[in-house]
C-alpha cells in the first residue's frame, strides 16, 4: 500500500479487488493510512478554526434536541477558506470514491464538519440519502476523523449490507430512527462494525447504508470532516420530502429535477474521462 507524504492530497490510493468486493457487499469500507498525520494536523487546524467561527449552535447540552446533541454541524466550509477548499477538493479522496462507486468521475454534493463535543450524545441510526434529491445510489461519504478515534469518542458504526434493504429509509435522524432501525438491524441479524479508527484511517459509506455513532464520553471533542461525493452524471429527482426540497435549494441551486446535479456548488473533483 502506498504511503502518503506530508500534505499529500493528490497521489493515487490503490483500490484493490478485495476492497471493491467488500464495498459492494457491505456498503461501506474503512481504509487505513489514507492521510498522513501531517496532513490531518495542518488541515485539521484550519477546519477547527472555521467550525468555531461558523458554528451557530450555542445552546447548553441539556437544552438541545437529540440531533443537536449529536454534533456541531457546519456545511460547505470550502466556500470560506482556501485551505479547507484544498482539502475538500483532494483528488486522492475523490479518486477513492469514484473507484468504490465504479463510476467515471465524482462531483461534490457538499462538505460538512461534524464535531461531537465532550459529553455529546449519540448519533442515531439513519441513512443519509433520506435527505438527498438524487436519482441513484451512486453516492458515497468519506468520514475523516482528524484524530485517532477510540470508542470513548464515538466512532462511526455501520450495519453491514444494509444499503440493499429498507430498514427505515423514510426516517430522519431522531429518537424514533434510533429505536426502530436498531430493532430492524438486530432482528435482521446484520453485523455492526463499530471498531475505533486509527489516525489516518477513513471510511466511505453509501447513501443508503445505515449507520450511527456512540456518545462522546471523553473530555475532548471528536473532530471529523466529511465530504459527500456523487456520480458525475447524477441527475436530480423530484424531492420526496421537505428535507430533500431544502437540499435541492441549498446544495444544488438552480438545477431542476431531471437535470445533472452540476451547479456551481457541485464541482467535478475527479474524472477518468479524456475530453
N, C-alpha and C positions, 0 to 999 in steps of 0.2 A: 504494500500500500504506500502511495506517495505521502510524503510528509510536507506540511506547509512550511514556508519560510516567513520571517517576520513581515507582517502587514500584507500577506499574500491573500488576495481575494479573487484572483483570476485563473490560477492554474487548474488544470483538469483534475477532477477526482474520479477515479475509475469505478464505475458501477458494474459489478460482475453479474454473471448469470444467476448466481446464488442470491445476490441482493435483489435482483429483479423478481425472481421466483417468490422470495419472501414477501416483497411488497405486494405483488399480485394476490397472493393468498391471504395476507393479513391486513392489508390496507394501511400499513404503517411500517416504518423501519427506523432503527436507531443506528447511527453511523459514528464511529469513533475517529478522533484525530482529524476532523474536518477543518477546524480552525485552530491556529496556534495560540498559545497563551498570550503572546504579544499582540495579536490581532484583537482578542477579546478585551485586553486591558486598554488598548488605545481607543477602539471604537466604543467600548462599553462606557468609558468615562464621559464621552460626549452624549451617548444615548441617555445615560442617567441624568446628565445636566439638563437635557431637553425635557425629560419626564418631569423633573422638578419645576421647570419653567412653564410647561404647558398643561400640567395636571390641573383639573378644576374640581376634583373631589376632595373636600376637606372636612367632611362630617366625622365626628367621633365614631369609632368602630361600632359601638353599641347602638348607634342611630342609623346604621346602614342596612340596606336590603341584603339578601343572600348574594345577589350578583355583585353589589358594591363591596361587600366584604371579601370577595374572591381576589380582586386585584385592582390596582390603578391601571387604567386602560387609556393609552394615548395613541391616536391614529396618525398615519402619514407624517411621521417625523421627517421623512426625506424632503418634504417641502419647506422645512425650517432650518436645515443645517446641511451644508455641503459635505461635511464629514460623514454624517449619517447617510446622506444620499449615496456616497461611495460604497458604504456597507450594504445598503438595501439593493443597490444595483449590481452587486457582486456576480460576475459571470460564473464563478465556481459554484456558488449556491444555486443559481438558476439552471446551470447545466445539469446538476444532480436532479433537480425537479423534472426537467424535460426528459432525462433518461428514465427516471422511475415511472413517469406518466406515459412513456412511449409515444411522445409527440415530437414534432419537428422543432417546436420552439415554445417559449412561455412568455406571457406578459405578467406584469404586476397587477394584482387586484387591489390590494392596499397593504401597507405595513402597519404593525401595531406593537407597542411595548406593553408588556403585561408584568407589572411589578406587584408581587404578593407581599404586602407589608408584614413586619413582625406581628404575630398574632392574627394575621389574616385568615379568613375562613376557607372552606373547601371551594373548589370549582366544581359545580355539579355536573353529572353526566349529561352529555349533549353531543350533537353532530353539527358542525359549523355550517353545512350547506343549507340548513334551515333558513339561514339569513340571506342567502345569495340568489339573485335572479339570473341563474346561469343554466344553460340548456343541458349540459352533460356533466358527467362525474370526473372529467379530466382536470381536477383541481388538487392542489397539494399545499399544505402549510409547513414551512420549516420552523421548528421551535428551537431557539438558540439560547440556552442558559448562559449568562455572562459570568457565571462562577460554577464550580462543581456544585451539584445539587443532590445532597443526601436526602434520605426520607424525611427528616425533620423540616426541610424547606418546602416540601410539597411538590415533588417531581410529577411531570405529566404521566398519566397511566392510560393504556389503550386496551380496549376489548377486541382481541384479535379476530379478524374475519367479519366484523360487523358492518363493514362497508357494503356488504352484499345483502343485508336484510334490514327490515324496518322494525327497529326496537323502540321507536318513539321519534320519528322524523318530523312530526308536527309539533314538537315541544321545544321551546327556547330554554335557555339556562334558567333553572328555577328549582325550588324545593320539590316541585312536582316531578320535574325531569330526573332529579337525583333518585327519588324513590322508585318511580316507575321503571326507568331504564336499568337501575341496579337490579330490580326484581327480574327483568327480562334477561339481563346478562347471566344472572345466577341460574334461572330456570332453563335457559338455553345451553348451559354448560360451556359458555365461552371462556377462554383463557384470558386473564387480565395480567398485562405486563406493567408492573408499577415499580420497576427497578430504578435505582438512582442513576443520575447522569454524571459521567466523569467530565472534567474540564476539557473542552474542545469537542465533546460529543454533542451531536444534534439529532433531532428526529424529524422525519417527514411523515405526515399523515394525510389521507384523502379526506375530502369534504364530508363524506358520509360515514367515516369511521367514528364510532362512539368513543369518547374519551372523557377523562376527569382529572382532577388533581387534589391531593390532600391539603389540609390546612398547613400554614407555616407556624410550626411550633418553636421556632428559634427566636433569637433576639435581633435578627438582621433581615433585610429584605431579600426575597428571591427575585433577582433581576433577570428578565427574559425579553428577548427581542424576537419578533416573528415577521415573516413575510408570507403572503398568500399568493401563490402562482396559479395562473390559469392557462390552458391551451391557447396558443397564439391565435388560433382560429375559433375560439369560443364565441358563441352567439348569446345574446341576451334573450331571456324568455319573459313572457308576461308575468309580473310579480304575482305570487300566490298568497302573500300576507303583507301586513303593514311593515314588517321588518325589511322585506325584500323591496318594497316600494321606497323605503328610506335609503337602502343601499344603492338602488339604481340612481336615485337623485344625487347621493353624496359621492359615490365611488366610481360611477360610470356616467358622469354628467353629459347630457346631450345625446346619448345613444338610445335609440328606440328598440323595442323588442323585435327580434329577427335580425338585427344588425350585429356585426362583430364588436365585441367589447373592447374597443380601441380608442377610448377618449384620451385626452392629454394626460389624464391621471393613470393611464394603463399602458405605460411604455413597454415596448418589446425589450426584454432583458437578455434573451439568448435565443439563437436560431442556428440550425444546421443548414438551412436553405442557402443556396447561392443565387443571388438575384441577377 
